[in-house]
Amino acid sequence: MTLKLTLPIAATLLVGIALAAGRPVFGPWGVTLAYMDSSVPPGKDFFRYTNGAWLKTATIPPDRRLAGVNLELDRGNETRLRTIIQSLRAKPDSALSAEERKLRDLYGEFVDTRAIEAAGLAPARADLDRIAALADATEVAAFMGTPATGEYGPFMTYISVDQKNPARYVVRVMQSGLGMPDRDYYRRSDKQLAATREAYRKFLGDMLAIIGITDAKRAAAVYDLEARMAEAHWSAAERRDADKTYNPMSVAQLAHLAPQFPWNAYFGALGIPPREHGQERQVDIGEKSAFPRLAAVFAATPVPVWRDYLTVRYLHMHASYLPRRVDATNFAFFGMVVGGQKQQLARELRALRVLDEEMGDALGKLYCAAYFPPEAKAKSRQLVANLAQAYAIDIQSLSWMTPATRQKALEKVRSFQLKIGYPDAWRDYSALTIRGNDLIGDVHNADVFEWNRHLARLDEPVDRDEWLMTAPTNNAYYDPSLNEIAFPAGVLQPPYFDPNADDAVNYGSIGATVGHEMSHAFDDQGSKYDAAGRLRNWWTAADRRDFDARTRELARQYDHYVAMPGLNVNGKLTLGENIADLAGLVIARKAYHLALGDKPAQVLSGFTGDQRFYLAYAQSWREIWSDGLTRRIVLSDVHSPSEYRVNGVVRNDAGWYAAFPQIQAGDAYYLPPAQRVVLW
């Protein structure tokens, strides 16, 4: 996300505008001049030109995996949520609603480490005993489908919108089963990943030892099982292809495709009805060619190995709710080795994350009432509307798009469903039981409550008002199946967004993110969906070839960027996000000029409006990551490192060169006009 930091007036470009005594007063919100390093020419490294002084002294807190604008906004939201929960805990039961009591009680039992230590493994004993008693493959598959424990296995299942019929829901089944973040953690020969694998082998042994299993061969068998599943998995880049991962079929056809997995037992445990509207249930599977291979691995693996695998998975997924020995063992690998953290996040902050995950709408309702006033929603809605208008204007003037495709693109922009701040109707948690003295039981209740909510509407019309993120979330999304864009209240906060800020800064930061999300409608995969959200080609053949050629060049550029020694960015994996970054920035600048109208932009602290726009964009990506986080993102995530979300983007934007005429041929990030990727 694109976030910024508020500093005292002396250190900051004064951009927030208010009125006092009839004259404008510039407030302290905006681009932080003290973070810039003017010794670095903007064409050599714009990321360091805007953030270099900060980068020289920035450190990652020991309980985090990154530092910078995202952390600053996260901490602001954490403070707001803590204030809300502290207020609930200070009130008597009579002053709280039933929903507020559930929030308070779930928080209270999570932070009560004394009770957790005293209980030991007893709260998990029934589940662990059930795993230990699994007798055959059918029982193993049924356990993998149990909603309360959410164990998964070779396959994971959820309910989502049908990509070719967005009026209906469908059961979606995808590859799964790995303990480490991605198949490359098992396959690549890098020295660091080899060390990570050894640490993971130790983790497996340590977890089994917690329940008294000390035979090293059993831990090795679990690792070997996961390695075999990793060999069957599609790569992260392959999994992005919307066409290849849409494979509707009946359950009988799935059983024929992958006959060595007990599908009936699995779907039965999930509670999925075998028929829909009088016909056999249809499912949509993702990585089609992986399914027979994963099913073969399942059948070839002895049940005792599956029991040990499920035991480790259970302890990993429930580590936060179990005694410190389990929690610390889990953190030692996933937090320290994989994530690069030095110490565990404070228990109170982790409790807020549990509330957001399990009762996010209840928490979000209180958050928005306190911290997202109507004027902030109105201003952000206007900004989003300006971005949509800029997109429509831009599409009408594209020289490379023919009229037939242009008309469909305009229809898609004009059909955007915009969600700002929070949902119109909050979720009803009255059916959720939170006892307050049974942490694992209450978390299971919340997970089953959520699964049953999805299951109950499986054969009903799609709820287009539902949000996929909670209101306090520092993030945003575009959903191609609904052609909708959502910006939760948690990301529409200072220092990232301020309704009183200078337009140049708001459009360079939150505006570029709004443009980014809109641009996902036209990235290499989102562009495969039409205005109604159907996975359907609406391009002329010539336009599609032209667009694909342009985006291939962008992928080629990113392939050359070095994330860390020995590890380059994967241009194909990150292509969708890189397209959205570039198109979003270009459109945000056009929207900024629309907002200016006929008025010239002021020059503030020596910077023009366009210069402030680009400075704000670059500082919105002011961030450093731990090595562990960098490695995980580059290997398995669709986003590029922050440095290249600046340098890799602006070099393709003609507006950047115009704003900073000192950028010349020979500068490291200078691109001749003919080599710039122009999309919008």
FENTA-V314956 format. One record per pair of residues at least 4 apart in sequence whose C-alpha atoms are under 7 Angstrom apart, sorted by sequence separation. I is the first residue (numbers start at 1). GAP is how many residues later the second one is. If there is no record, write none. Layout:
i=I gap=GAP
i=I gap=GAP
//
This chain:
i=7 gap=4
i=8 gap=4
i=19 gap=4
i=20 gap=4
i=40 gap=4
i=41 gap=4
i=42 gap=4
i=45 gap=4
i=46 gap=4
i=47 gap=4
i=48 gap=4
i=51 gap=4
i=52 gap=4
i=54 gap=4
i=60 gap=4
i=67 gap=4
i=68 gap=4
i=69 gap=4
i=70 gap=4
i=71 gap=4
i=72 gap=4
i=73 gap=4
i=74 gap=4
i=75 gap=4
i=76 gap=4
i=77 gap=4
i=78 gap=4
i=79 gap=4
i=80 gap=4
i=81 gap=4
i=82 gap=4
i=83 gap=4
i=84 gap=4
i=85 gap=4
i=86 gap=4
i=87 gap=4
i=91 gap=4
i=92 gap=4
i=96 gap=4
i=97 gap=4
i=98 gap=4
i=99 gap=4
i=100 gap=4
i=101 gap=4
i=102 gap=4
i=103 gap=4
i=104 gap=4
i=105 gap=4
i=106 gap=4
i=107 gap=4
i=108 gap=4
i=112 gap=4
i=113 gap=4
i=114 gap=4
i=115 gap=4
i=116 gap=4
i=119 gap=4
i=121 gap=4
i=124 gap=4
i=125 gap=4
i=126 gap=4
i=127 gap=4
i=128 gap=4
i=129 gap=4
i=130 gap=4
i=135 gap=4
i=136 gap=4
i=137 gap=4
i=138 gap=4
i=139 gap=4
i=140 gap=4
i=141 gap=4
i=142 gap=4
i=146 gap=4
i=152 gap=4
i=162 gap=4
i=183 gap=4
i=184 gap=4
i=189 gap=4
i=190 gap=4
i=191 gap=4
i=192 gap=4
i=193 gap=4
i=194 gap=4
i=195 gap=4
i=196 gap=4
i=197 gap=4
i=198 gap=4
i=199 gap=4
i=200 gap=4
i=201 gap=4
i=202 gap=4
i=203 gap=4
i=204 gap=4
i=205 gap=4
i=206 gap=4
i=208 gap=4
i=209 gap=4
i=216 gap=4
i=217 gap=4
i=218 gap=4
i=219 gap=4
i=220 gap=4
i=221 gap=4
i=222 gap=4
i=223 gap=4
i=224 gap=4
i=225 gap=4
i=226 gap=4
i=227 gap=4
i=228 gap=4
i=229 gap=4
i=234 gap=4
i=235 gap=4
i=236 gap=4
i=241 gap=4
i=242 gap=4
i=249 gap=4
i=250 gap=4
i=251 gap=4
i=252 gap=4
i=253 gap=4
i=254 gap=4
i=255 gap=4
i=262 gap=4
i=263 gap=4
i=264 gap=4
i=265 gap=4
i=266 gap=4
i=267 gap=4
i=268 gap=4
i=275 gap=4
i=276 gap=4
i=287 gap=4
i=290 gap=4
i=291 gap=4
i=292 gap=4
i=293 gap=4
i=294 gap=4
i=295 gap=4
i=296 gap=4
i=297 gap=4
i=301 gap=4
i=302 gap=4
i=303 gap=4
i=304 gap=4
i=305 gap=4
i=306 gap=4
i=307 gap=4
i=308 gap=4
i=309 gap=4
i=310 gap=4
i=311 gap=4
i=312 gap=4
i=313 gap=4
i=314 gap=4
i=315 gap=4
i=318 gap=4
i=322 gap=4
i=323 gap=4
i=324 gap=4
i=325 gap=4
i=326 gap=4
i=327 gap=4
i=328 gap=4
i=329 gap=4
i=330 gap=4
i=331 gap=4
i=332 gap=4
i=333 gap=4
i=334 gap=4
i=335 gap=4
i=336 gap=4
i=345 gap=4
i=346 gap=4
i=347 gap=4
i=348 gap=4
i=349 gap=4
i=350 gap=4
i=351 gap=4
i=352 gap=4
i=353 gap=4
i=354 gap=4
i=355 gap=4
i=356 gap=4
i=359 gap=4
i=360 gap=4
i=361 gap=4
i=362 gap=4
i=363 gap=4
i=364 gap=4
i=365 gap=4
i=366 gap=4
i=367 gap=4
i=368 gap=4
i=372 gap=4
i=373 gap=4
i=374 gap=4
i=375 gap=4
i=376 gap=4
i=377 gap=4
i=378 gap=4
i=379 gap=4
i=380 gap=4
i=381 gap=4
i=382 gap=4
i=383 gap=4
i=384 gap=4
i=385 gap=4
i=386 gap=4
i=387 gap=4
i=388 gap=4
i=389 gap=4
i=390 gap=4
i=391 gap=4
i=392 gap=4
i=393 gap=4
i=394 gap=4
i=401 gap=4
i=402 gap=4
i=403 gap=4
i=404 gap=4
i=405 gap=4
i=406 gap=4
i=407 gap=4
i=408 gap=4
i=409 gap=4
i=410 gap=4
i=411 gap=4
i=412 gap=4
i=438 gap=4
i=439 gap=4
i=440 gap=4
i=441 gap=4
i=442 gap=4
i=443 gap=4
i=444 gap=4
i=445 gap=4
i=446 gap=4
i=447 gap=4
i=448 gap=4
i=449 gap=4
i=450 gap=4
i=451 gap=4
i=452 gap=4
i=453 gap=4
i=454 gap=4
i=469 gap=4
i=479 gap=4
i=480 gap=4
i=487 gap=4
i=488 gap=4
i=489 gap=4
i=492 gap=4
i=493 gap=4
i=494 gap=4
i=501 gap=4
i=502 gap=4
i=503 gap=4
i=504 gap=4
i=505 gap=4
i=506 gap=4
i=507 gap=4
i=508 gap=4
i=509 gap=4
i=510 gap=4
i=511 gap=4
i=512 gap=4
i=513 gap=4
i=514 gap=4
i=515 gap=4
i=516 gap=4
i=519 gap=4
i=522 gap=4
i=523 gap=4
i=529 gap=4
i=530 gap=4
i=539 gap=4
i=540 gap=4
i=541 gap=4
i=542 gap=4
i=543 gap=4
i=544 gap=4
i=545 gap=4
i=546 gap=4
i=547 gap=4
i=548 gap=4
i=549 gap=4
i=550 gap=4
i=551 gap=4
i=552 gap=4
i=553 gap=4
i=554 gap=4
i=555 gap=4
i=563 gap=4
i=570 gap=4
i=571 gap=4
i=574 gap=4
i=575 gap=4
i=576 gap=4
i=577 gap=4
i=578 gap=4
i=579 gap=4
i=580 gap=4
i=581 gap=4
i=582 gap=4
i=583 gap=4
i=584 gap=4
i=585 gap=4
i=586 gap=4
i=587 gap=4
i=588 gap=4
i=589 gap=4
i=590 gap=4
i=591 gap=4
i=592 gap=4
i=593 gap=4
i=596 gap=4
i=603 gap=4
i=604 gap=4
i=607 gap=4
i=608 gap=4
i=609 gap=4
i=610 gap=4
i=611 gap=4
i=612 gap=4
i=613 gap=4
i=614 gap=4
i=615 gap=4
i=616 gap=4
i=618 gap=4
i=625 gap=4
i=626 gap=4
i=627 gap=4
i=628 gap=4
i=629 gap=4
i=630 gap=4
i=631 gap=4
i=632 gap=4
i=633 gap=4
i=640 gap=4
i=641 gap=4
i=642 gap=4
i=643 gap=4
i=644 gap=4
i=645 gap=4
i=646 gap=4
i=647 gap=4
i=649 gap=4
i=654 gap=4
i=655 gap=4
i=656 gap=4
i=657 gap=4
i=663 gap=4
i=666 gap=4
i=671 gap=4
i=672 gap=4
i=7 gap=5
i=9 gap=5
i=19 gap=5
i=20 gap=5
i=40 gap=5
i=60 gap=5
i=66 gap=5
i=96 gap=5
i=134 gap=5
i=161 gap=5
i=180 gap=5
i=188 gap=5
i=189 gap=5
i=208 gap=5
i=209 gap=5
i=234 gap=5
i=249 gap=5
i=267 gap=5
i=275 gap=5
i=276 gap=5
i=322 gap=5
i=331 gap=5
i=332 gap=5
i=333 gap=5
i=334 gap=5
i=335 gap=5
i=336 gap=5
i=345 gap=5
i=355 gap=5
i=401 gap=5
i=479 gap=5
i=492 gap=5
i=493 gap=5
i=501 gap=5
i=506 gap=5
i=507 gap=5
i=521 gap=5
i=522 gap=5
i=529 gap=5
i=530 gap=5
i=539 gap=5
i=562 gap=5
i=563 gap=5
i=603 gap=5
i=607 gap=5
i=625 gap=5
i=640 gap=5
i=665 gap=5
i=671 gap=5
i=18 gap=6
i=19 gap=6
i=60 gap=6
i=134 gap=6
i=144 gap=6
i=162 gap=6
i=208 gap=6
i=239 gap=6
i=274 gap=6
i=275 gap=6
i=335 gap=6
i=336 gap=6
i=478 gap=6
i=479 gap=6
i=520 gap=6
i=521 gap=6
i=529 gap=6
i=530 gap=6
i=562 gap=6
i=563 gap=6
i=602 gap=6
i=603 gap=6
i=634 gap=6
i=650 gap=6
i=657 gap=6
i=664 gap=6
i=17 gap=7
i=18 gap=7
i=42 gap=7
i=60 gap=7
i=144 gap=7
i=145 gap=7
i=161 gap=7
i=162 gap=7
i=274 gap=7
i=319 gap=7
i=320 gap=7
i=356 gap=7
i=435 gap=7
i=478 gap=7
i=528 gap=7
i=529 gap=7
i=561 gap=7
i=562 gap=7
i=601 gap=7
i=602 gap=7
i=17 gap=8
i=18 gap=8
i=40 gap=8
i=41 gap=8
i=59 gap=8
i=144 gap=8
i=161 gap=8
i=162 gap=8
i=185 gap=8
i=255 gap=8
i=319 gap=8
i=434 gap=8
i=477 gap=8
i=478 gap=8
i=528 gap=8
i=529 gap=8
i=530 gap=8
i=560 gap=8
i=561 gap=8
i=601 gap=8
i=17 gap=9
i=40 gap=9
i=144 gap=9
i=160 gap=9
i=161 gap=9
i=433 gap=9
i=477 gap=9
i=497 gap=9
i=528 gap=9
i=559 gap=9
i=16 gap=10
i=17 gap=10
i=159 gap=10
i=160 gap=10
i=396 gap=10
i=476 gap=10
i=559 gap=10
i=15 gap=11
i=16 gap=11
i=37 gap=11
i=38 gap=11
i=159 gap=11
i=160 gap=11
i=186 gap=11
i=205 gap=11
i=319 gap=11
i=395 gap=11
i=476 gap=11
i=558 gap=11
i=559 gap=11
i=14 gap=12
i=15 gap=12
i=16 gap=12
i=37 gap=12
i=159 gap=12
i=160 gap=12
i=433 gap=12
i=476 gap=12
i=558 gap=12
i=559 gap=12
i=14 gap=13
i=15 gap=13
i=16 gap=13
i=36 gap=13
i=37 gap=13
i=158 gap=13
i=159 gap=13
i=432 gap=13
i=475 gap=13
i=496 gap=13
i=497 gap=13
i=558 gap=13
i=14 gap=14
i=15 gap=14
i=36 gap=14
i=37 gap=14
i=157 gap=14
i=158 gap=14
i=205 gap=14
i=316 gap=14
i=432 gap=14
i=496 gap=14
i=14 gap=15
i=15 gap=15
i=35 gap=15
i=36 gap=15
i=37 gap=15
i=89 gap=15
i=157 gap=15
i=158 gap=15
i=204 gap=15
i=395 gap=15
i=473 gap=15
i=556 gap=15
i=12 gap=16
i=14 gap=16
i=35 gap=16
i=36 gap=16
i=37 gap=16
i=88 gap=16
i=157 gap=16
i=472 gap=16
i=474 gap=16
i=475 gap=16
i=555 gap=16
i=13 gap=17
i=35 gap=17
i=36 gap=17
i=156 gap=17
i=157 gap=17
i=432 gap=17
i=471 gap=17
i=472 gap=17
i=473 gap=17
i=474 gap=17
i=555 gap=17
i=12 gap=18
i=13 gap=18
i=35 gap=18
i=155 gap=18
i=156 gap=18
i=392 gap=18
i=470 gap=18
i=471 gap=18
i=472 gap=18
i=473 gap=18
i=651 gap=18
i=9 gap=19
i=12 gap=19
i=13 gap=19
i=34 gap=19
i=35 gap=19
i=85 gap=19
i=155 gap=19
i=156 gap=19
i=201 gap=19
i=471 gap=19
i=623 gap=19
i=651 gap=19
i=8 gap=20
i=12 gap=20
i=13 gap=20
i=155 gap=20
i=156 gap=20
i=555 gap=20
i=651 gap=20
i=7 gap=21
i=11 gap=21
i=12 gap=21
i=154 gap=21
i=155 gap=21
i=392 gap=21
i=621 gap=21
i=6 gap=22
i=11 gap=22
i=12 gap=22
i=154 gap=22
i=155 gap=22
i=201 gap=22
i=647 gap=22
i=6 gap=23
i=11 gap=23
i=153 gap=23
i=154 gap=23
i=6 gap=24
i=153 gap=24
i=652 gap=24
i=152 gap=25
i=388 gap=25
i=652 gap=25
i=652 gap=26
i=618 gap=28
i=250 gap=30
i=251 gap=30
i=250 gap=31
i=251 gap=31
i=250 gap=32
i=251 gap=32
i=485 gap=32
i=249 gap=33
i=250 gap=33
i=258 gap=33
i=485 gap=33
i=248 gap=34
i=249 gap=34
i=258 gap=34
i=261 gap=34
i=248 gap=35
i=249 gap=35
i=257 gap=35
i=260 gap=35
i=248 gap=36
i=260 gap=36
i=247 gap=37
i=248 gap=37
i=258 gap=37
i=261 gap=37
i=246 gap=38
i=247 gap=38
i=261 gap=38
i=246 gap=39
i=247 gap=39
i=260 gap=39
i=381 gap=39
i=478 gap=39
i=245 gap=40
i=246 gap=40
i=477 gap=40
i=478 gap=40
i=186 gap=41
i=245 gap=41
i=480 gap=41
i=245 gap=42
i=478 gap=42
i=377 gap=43
i=186 gap=44
i=377 gap=44
i=423 gap=44
i=480 gap=46
i=183 gap=47
i=178 gap=48
i=483 gap=48
i=611 gap=48
i=177 gap=49
i=422 gap=49
i=480 gap=49
i=483 gap=49
i=610 gap=49
i=183 gap=50
i=421 gap=50
i=482 gap=50
i=483 gap=50
i=482 gap=51
i=525 gap=51
i=178 gap=52
i=481 gap=52
i=524 gap=52
i=234 gap=53
i=480 gap=53
i=481 gap=53
i=523 gap=53
i=234 gap=56
i=520 gap=56
i=523 gap=56
i=233 gap=57
i=523 gap=57
i=175 gap=58
i=232 gap=58
i=520 gap=60
i=232 gap=61
i=519 gap=61
i=577 gap=61
i=232 gap=62
i=577 gap=62
i=517 gap=63
i=5 gap=64
i=516 gap=64
i=519 gap=64
i=574 gap=64
i=581 gap=64
i=4 gap=65
i=229 gap=65
i=361 gap=65
i=516 gap=65
i=519 gap=65
i=569 gap=65
i=573 gap=65
i=574 gap=65
i=3 gap=66
i=361 gap=66
i=417 gap=66
i=418 gap=66
i=419 gap=66
i=420 gap=66
i=421 gap=66
i=422 gap=66
i=574 gap=66
i=3 gap=67
i=5 gap=67
i=416 gap=67
i=417 gap=67
i=418 gap=67
i=419 gap=67
i=420 gap=67
i=421 gap=67
i=422 gap=67
i=516 gap=67
i=582 gap=67
i=586 gap=67
i=229 gap=68
i=416 gap=68
i=417 gap=68
i=418 gap=68
i=419 gap=68
i=420 gap=68
i=421 gap=68
i=516 gap=68
i=581 gap=68
i=1 gap=69
i=228 gap=69
i=515 gap=69
i=3 gap=70
i=515 gap=70
i=513 gap=71
i=569 gap=71
i=512 gap=72
i=515 gap=72
i=512 gap=73
i=515 gap=73
i=512 gap=76
i=511 gap=77
i=563 gap=78
i=508 gap=80
i=507 gap=81
i=507 gap=82
i=222 gap=83
i=221 gap=84
i=507 gap=85
i=222 gap=86
i=222 gap=87
i=358 gap=88
i=504 gap=88
i=503 gap=89
i=586 gap=94
i=583 gap=96
i=583 gap=97
i=208 gap=104
i=207 gap=105
i=367 gap=105
i=504 gap=105
i=508 gap=105
i=364 gap=106
i=504 gap=106
i=507 gap=106
i=508 gap=106
i=364 gap=107
i=505 gap=107
i=509 gap=107
i=204 gap=108
i=364 gap=108
i=504 gap=108
i=505 gap=108
i=508 gap=108
i=509 gap=108
i=361 gap=109
i=504 gap=109
i=508 gap=109
i=360 gap=110
i=172 gap=111
i=173 gap=111
i=174 gap=111
i=505 gap=111
i=509 gap=111
i=171 gap=112
i=172 gap=112
i=173 gap=112
i=174 gap=112
i=175 gap=112
i=170 gap=113
i=171 gap=113
i=172 gap=113
i=173 gap=113
i=174 gap=113
i=170 gap=114
i=415 gap=116
i=372 gap=117
i=321 gap=118
i=412 gap=118
i=321 gap=119
i=412 gap=119
i=379 gap=120
i=411 gap=120
i=141 gap=121
i=145 gap=121
i=368 gap=121
i=144 gap=122
i=145 gap=122
i=142 gap=123
i=146 gap=123
i=147 gap=123
i=376 gap=123
i=554 gap=123
i=138 gap=124
i=141 gap=124
i=142 gap=124
i=145 gap=124
i=146 gap=124
i=141 gap=125
i=145 gap=125
i=138 gap=127
i=142 gap=127
i=550 gap=127
i=387 gap=128
i=203 gap=130
i=384 gap=130
i=408 gap=130
i=200 gap=133
i=405 gap=133
i=199 gap=134
i=405 gap=134
i=405 gap=135
i=154 gap=140
i=196 gap=141
i=402 gap=141
i=401 gap=142
i=151 gap=159
i=151 gap=162
i=151 gap=163
i=137 gap=166
i=136 gap=167
i=134 gap=173
i=132 gap=175
i=131 gap=176
i=131 gap=179
i=131 gap=180
i=128 gap=183
i=276 gap=183
i=391 gap=196
i=390 gap=197
i=387 gap=200
i=390 gap=200
i=121 gap=201
i=387 gap=201
i=390 gap=201
i=120 gap=202
i=120 gap=203
i=387 gap=204
i=386 gap=205
i=116 gap=206
i=117 gap=206
i=116 gap=207
i=110 gap=211
i=111 gap=236
i=111 gap=237
i=111 gap=240
i=110 gap=241
i=107 gap=244
i=107 gap=248
i=103 gap=252
i=99 gap=263
i=65 gap=274
i=65 gap=275
i=65 gap=276
i=64 gap=277
i=63 gap=278
i=62 gap=279
i=63 gap=279
i=62 gap=280
i=63 gap=280
i=62 gap=281
i=63 gap=281
i=63 gap=282
i=398 gap=282
i=242 gap=283
i=241 gap=284
i=81 gap=286
i=340 gap=286
i=394 gap=286
i=340 gap=287
i=170 gap=288
i=340 gap=288
i=169 gap=289
i=339 gap=289
i=340 gap=289
i=169 gap=290
i=338 gap=290
i=339 gap=290
i=337 gap=291
i=338 gap=291
i=168 gap=292
i=168 gap=293
i=169 gap=293
i=167 gap=294
i=168 gap=294
i=149 gap=295
i=159 gap=295
i=167 gap=295
i=148 gap=296
i=148 gap=299
i=147 gap=300
i=148 gap=300
i=147 gap=301
i=147 gap=304
i=166 gap=315
i=166 gap=316
i=123 gap=317
i=163 gap=318
i=161 gap=320
i=109 gap=327
i=106 gap=328
i=109 gap=328
i=110 gap=329
i=99 gap=330
i=106 gap=330
i=109 gap=330
i=105 gap=331
i=102 gap=332
i=237 gap=335
i=237 gap=336
i=236 gap=337
i=166 gap=367
i=166 gap=368
i=165 gap=369
i=164 gap=370
i=163 gap=371
i=164 gap=371
i=163 gap=372
i=74 gap=400
i=236 gap=400
i=77 gap=413
i=181 gap=451
i=184 gap=451
i=182 gap=454
i=181 gap=455
i=29 gap=466
i=29 gap=472
i=1 gap=474
i=30 gap=475
i=18 gap=482
i=17 gap=483
i=16 gap=484
i=17 gap=484
i=16 gap=485
i=17 gap=485
i=15 gap=486
i=16 gap=486
i=15 gap=487
i=6 gap=489
i=5 gap=490
i=4 gap=491
i=3 gap=492
i=4 gap=492
i=3 gap=493
i=2 gap=494
i=3 gap=506
i=2 gap=507
i=2 gap=508
i=2 gap=511
i=69 gap=551
i=69 gap=552
i=69 gap=553
i=68 gap=554
i=69 gap=554
i=68 gap=555
i=67 gap=556
i=68 gap=556
i=66 gap=557
i=67 gap=557
i=66 gap=558
i=67 gap=558
i=66 gap=559
i=65 gap=560
i=66 gap=560
i=65 gap=561
i=65 gap=564
i=50 gap=565
i=50 gap=568
i=51 gap=568
i=50 gap=569
i=47 gap=571
i=51 gap=571
i=31 gap=584
i=31 gap=585
i=31 gap=588
i=13 gap=592
i=47 gap=596
i=47 gap=599
i=47 gap=600
i=46 gap=601
i=45 gap=602
i=4 gap=615
i=4 gap=616
i=3 gap=617
i=2 gap=618
i=3 gap=618
i=2 gap=619
i=43 gap=620
i=42 gap=621
i=44 gap=623
i=43 gap=624
i=44 gap=624
i=45 gap=624
i=43 gap=625
i=44 gap=625
i=43 gap=626
i=43 gap=627
//
